[in-house]
């Protein structure tokens, strides 16, 4: 396992991060603890969660993922775990989360963070992320900006000032963004520089063989501004594992939570998935291992967030670290990409 500095921070994170959005929905507490144990035995020191988790979000289950991690953390050396969580904001119908957060203002950020710390059983988070922008942006499978959907939003400077207060109190070490756009990232960086406010060190966006939108604009920002990508959905809700290619009715997130994976319901997705699965066979790899190996070693990658519903699946995903792609495989992937580019933005 490699370890990388997250942005320009002092955080040294494993190249693979354990995602936890199945904890409390598809995985029991015991199953989740077993996954955490295996991941850390294999060198993973980085856990990502959110107050909204598990996914799909429901009033009956939200916050369970954090609580399950909290029971696992008891007795663990806290300084050896890099712990990240995310705050839910407005623009999504989640009225059961703190009464439906109206803004990413100081009161909402404090309430969300203190709730997360309490459930996780810790005094601080290594990384605290804004789960999605407060302003009008396309996200979660949307891909076109719509000016007619503009609404009032708290200025980014005010969001940074609220986060700065929580950093001064020692409750957060570093801050990051999620589901953010190039304009948003640059605005956060500009305002931090101009006003002496905390600088974001990471961006958690979707990235996979069928969604390489990060490479259009954000990758240059990543390089020039020392900003690390935390890639989520590297297997595209399991589509890139090939299981739905073999059996469209296979049990998993896509079939279990109908209509939830709108990003992957676009017409070009299945042909691209089939092309990549066929290519993996040519190079004697499972589709999942090829898809993950590709993402793991992208030059802008801070850490790749993987999730699993079984230890066998998690083990296979971790094993992909030891299967780097050769030049022929990378060239073949690029050939498919140029013919079937980003079918799941």
N, C-alpha and C positions, 0 to 999 in steps of 0.2 A: 504494500500500500504506500502510495506517495502522500505527502503532506504539503499543503500550499498555503502561502500567506493570502488571507482574504483581503483583496483590494490593497490599500495602503495601511491596513490595520496591523495589530500585533497578534491577531488570531491565526494559529496554524491549524488548518482543518484538513481532515482526510479527504482524498480525492473523491470518495464516495460518502454520501450523507444518507442516513436512514430517515426516510419519510414515514409519517405516522398517521396518515389520514384514514387508514383502515381500522385503527385501534378504537374499539368501542362500538364498531358496526359490523365489519366482516371478521374482526379478530377479537377474541376475549382477552381479558387482562392477562391470563396465564400464557396465551399464545403470543401476545404482544411482548411480555417479559422474555419469553424464549427467543423471539426475534432480536430484541435488544442485546441479550447475552451473546447470541451468535455473532451479531454485527461487531460488537466490541472485541470479541475473541479474534475476529478477523482483521482488526486494526482500525475499524471505524470509530472515530471519536466525536462525530458531529451528528446531532439529532435536530430535525426540523418538525415543528408542529404549529398549531394555531388555535386561538380561542374558539374558532368556528368548527374545528374538527371534532368528530369524524365527518367524512364526506360520503354521500350527499348530506348537507346540513339539515338537521331536524330539531325541533324543540326538545324532543325526548332524549337526544344524544349529545348535543353540542357541549363542549368542554370535557367530554369523557377522555379524549386522547391525552390532553394535558394531565388529567388526574391519574391516568394509568402510568404515564411516564413518571409522575411524581412518586408513586409507590415503588417503582423500580429504582429511583434515584436514592431512596433512603439507604444510608450506610455506604453509598458509593463516594469515591473521592471527587468532590464537585469540581476541583480545578483540573481534572483530567477529562471532563466532558464539555464540549462546546455545544451550548444549548441555544436554539433559535426558536422564536415564536412570532406570531403575526397578529395584528389588530384588525378587526373587521371595521369597515367604514360604511358610509351611506351609499345609496344607489343600488342596493340589493334588498329584496323583501325578506329581511331577517329580523322581524320585530321582537323575537324572543331573546335576542342578544342585547342585553342592557337596554331594553325597551325600544330597540331600533335606533342605533347611533345616528344622530343627525349630522355629525361633523367629526372630523379628526382634530378636534380642538383639545385644549389642555385637560378639561374635565373628562372627556371621553377617553383620551389616551391614558390618563392616570387610572381611571376605573378599570379599563381593559388590562393594563399592565399589572396592576395590583391583584386583580383576579387571577391572571396567569401565574404570577409568582406564588400566590397562595396554593393553587392547585399543583404546581410543580414542586412545591416545598423548597424553594430556593430564595435567596435574597436578591438575586440579580439575574439578568439574561445577558449572554454574550452578544447576541444579535437580536434586535427588535425591528420588525419589518412592517411597513404599511401594506396590507394584503392586496389592496388595489387602490388606484387613485380616487380621490374624492371628486375630482372634476369629471366632466364628460369626456370619456375616451372609449374606443371600441375595445372589448376584452372578452375573454372566455369563449372564443370562437367567432366573435364579431370581427370584422376586418375592414370596415369602412367607417371613417369619421363622419358624423352627422351633425352639422352645426345647428340643425333645428331641435336637437336634444339638449342644448345648453341650459344649465341651471346655475344658480348661485353656488359657489364653493368657497371654502375657507382658503385664503391665500397660502401658498406654499411656505412663505416666510413664517407665517403664524404656526404652521405645523412644525417647522424646524425649531422655532422658539420653544414650543411645548415639549418637544423631544429633548432639547438642550437642558431644560429644567430637570427632567428625569435622569439624564446622564450626570448632572451635577450632584444629584442625590445618591448616586452610586447604584441605581436600579437597572441601568442599561450600560453596557460597555460600548457597543457600536450600533449603528442604525443601517437599515437597508430598505430597498424598494422591492415591489413585486407587481407583475403585470403592468409594467410601466413602459412608456414610449420614449423615443429619443428626445423629443422636446421636453418631456417631464424630467428625465434624468439631467439634462443640461440645465434646466431651471433650478433644480435642487442643488446642483453643484455651484451654479453661479451665485445663488443667494447665500449659500454657506460661505463662499469665498468673500463676498462683499460685506457680510455682516458678522463675520467671526462666529458662525454657527456650525454645529456638527456636520461633518461630511459623510455622505453615504459611502459604504464600502462594497456594497453588493447589490445585484438586481436578480430577483428570482422570477424568471420567465419560462414559459414552455419552450422546449427545444428537443427535437428528435429528427430522425431521418425524413419524416413527412412534415416537419415544421421547423425550417431553418430561417425563419423571419428575422431572428436576432442578427443574422449576418448582414442585414440591410440597415446600416446606420448604427445600430447599437454595438456591433463588434469594434468599429473604429473608436467609438467613445470608450469602450472597455480598455482598449490599448492606450489611448492618449490620456485617459483620466484615471488609470489604475483602479478599475472597477471590475469586480469578478462576477461572472454569471453563476448562479445556482440554478441548474437546469431541472425543471420539474417535467413530469410525464415523458421521460426519455423512451418509454415503450408505448406511448400513445394509448393509455388506458388498456394496455394489454394487446392492442391490435398488432404491434410489431413483434409480439411473441410468436405470431403465426397461428395461435390456437383458433381464432375465428376464421382464418383462411381455410383451415382444415374442417372446422365445424362451426358454421354461423350461429348455432344455438348453444355453443359452449358456455358453461357457467362462468360469469365474471361481471365486471362493472358494466360493460356495454349492454349485456342482456339483462342483468339484474336491475339496473336503474335506467329504465327506458326514457329516452328523451333528455338525459342528463349530459350526455357527451356530444353536444351539438357541434363541437369543433371537428369531430370525426365522422359526421354524417354527410359530409360533402361528397359530390359525385366522383372526384378523382382519388379518394382515399383508398378504396379497395384495390384498384389496379396497381397503385404504387406499393401497397402492402404485399401484394402477390409478387411483384417484381423483386422486392427486397428479400422476401422469404425464399424465392427461387435462387437468388444470388447466394444467400447464406449456405444453401445446400451445396453449391458449387465449391465453396471454400471449406466444406466440412465443419460448419458451425451451426448451432441452433439459431433461428432468426433472432431470438432475444439476445443471445450473446453477441451477434454481429451488431445489432442495433445499439447495444450498450457500449461495446468496445469503441464504436465510432464516436459516441458522445463523450466518453470518459477522457479521451486524449485530445479534444479540440483545444487549440492554444489559448482561447479566452476562458476556458472552464475553471471556475474556482472549485466547485464540487457538484457532482451529479446526484440528485435526490432520487433514490430508488425506494419503491414500496413493494410489499409482498403480502400474500395471504397465507403462505405456508413456509415452513423452514426450507423445504426442498426448492421452492421458487426463489427464496432469498439466497440460498447457497449458489444456485445457478447464476443469479445476477452478480453475486460477488466474484464468482469464478471468471466472469467475463473480463475482469481486470487483468487476468493473466493470459489473455488471448488478444494481444495487439494485432491490428490489421496490417497486412503487408501492402506494398505499393500497388500491386495488382488489384487487391480488394478495394482499396481507396479509390482507384481510378474507375473501377466498375460502379461503385456507389455514386461517384460524381456523374457518370454517364446517365444513370437512371435519374439523378436529381435534375440534370439539365433537360431531360425529356418530360419529367413529371414533377415540376418544381412546386414545393410547398402546397400540397393539396389540402393541408389541414391547418391553415393559419389561425 
